Amino acid sequence: NGQLARLARAAGLEFFGTCVGEGNTNDQQYMSILRDLDEFDQIVPENGQKWDSLQPQRGRFDYSRGDIVANLARQNGQLLRCHTLTWHSQLPAWVRDGSWNRQTLTEVIETHIANVLRHYQGQCYHWDVVNEAADDNGNWRNSVFYRVLNSDFLPISFFAARRADPSTKLYVLPSPLSTLPSPLSSPLSSLPFPLSPFLSPFLSPPFFLLTPETTKLSTADNMNAKRYYNDYNLEYNDRKTDITVEMVNIIQRAGAPIDGVGFQGHLIVGSTPSRQQLATVLRRFTALGVEVAYTEVDIRHARMPPNQQALVTQGNDYANVLGSCLDVQGCIGFTVWGFTDKYSWIPSTFPGEGDALLYNSNFGKKPAWTSVSSLL
Ligand code: XIL
């Protein structure tokens, strides 16, 4: 019955996915839709990989909750997006309220990332390395990370992610060695393919370590996770978008490895930007040389319950968001933040709002589902 992922792949996306609430896995109806690879070929833990789950006390790592969805992905053959490392929210008090200086907080971040990435090594297609560093007015968010480290917590986090999960795949060059500049090691910029600068010290002929971009691999091939910055309300192309562009610049200027920017896509029926406006804002980031993806899409009704017209508008809004991704080269995937209105975070976080997803609470397909599938 499912087809969103199959169609999305045919349309050129790398995945069509959903988050999975760790508490939902006993619901048989839920699980039968979730497991359908034609519907969802990528999943992400809704809460289990957040800092308060993984390291509730300093030095005590607990992967039991984080592993629930990671194991599901492996059993079902789905890609796993991993979420999330450096984030002000769902951050245990020992980090949030600690009296840190630059050195001690850097150590805390690096230790967390090193342990967590090693635990999940080879399993994650993406890691959301930093989440929500901007506030709603387009300023730096006032978090413990920013107060102690200023913007440096961005490159610190991305460098730590690379150190803990480097690309380890060794390739023999497909082309004859004679076509390569000689000597092989000089200068790297003249090589006919992108070489990852951090690997250059390890180069010795006749082997090269190529960047993941050169060859399409599955995570099973031991490719590192792509490293993402992830945030919400980037869709409106305002001050928050501006500061996020600046953040990507800061990360890149520091020489830190960022592969992508995640647009969470927590949007509102009737005030979702147009397909063209959304494509324009996605391109602000692909122009910086990073890929983009929609990572947490839900489009909520501000007035409940929605009437038939509102459900149609919701479908159009979903089509605009997905359509913008199809329009932009470098927009590589689409993930919804849950698929059934039975289990959405919206009503508890935005009281009086809801019904933001593609299936209703009885697992019936909504007009939004039809709109998305017919766009694909
Ligand atoms: C939400 C979950 O859906 C809720 O269950 C939890 O109580 C709070 O977090 N941005 C993010 C996600 O990056 O991790 C958030 O998930 C939603 C907003």
Residues whose N, C-alpha, C, O or C-beta is under 5 A from the ligand:
A	BS01	XIL	E46 W345
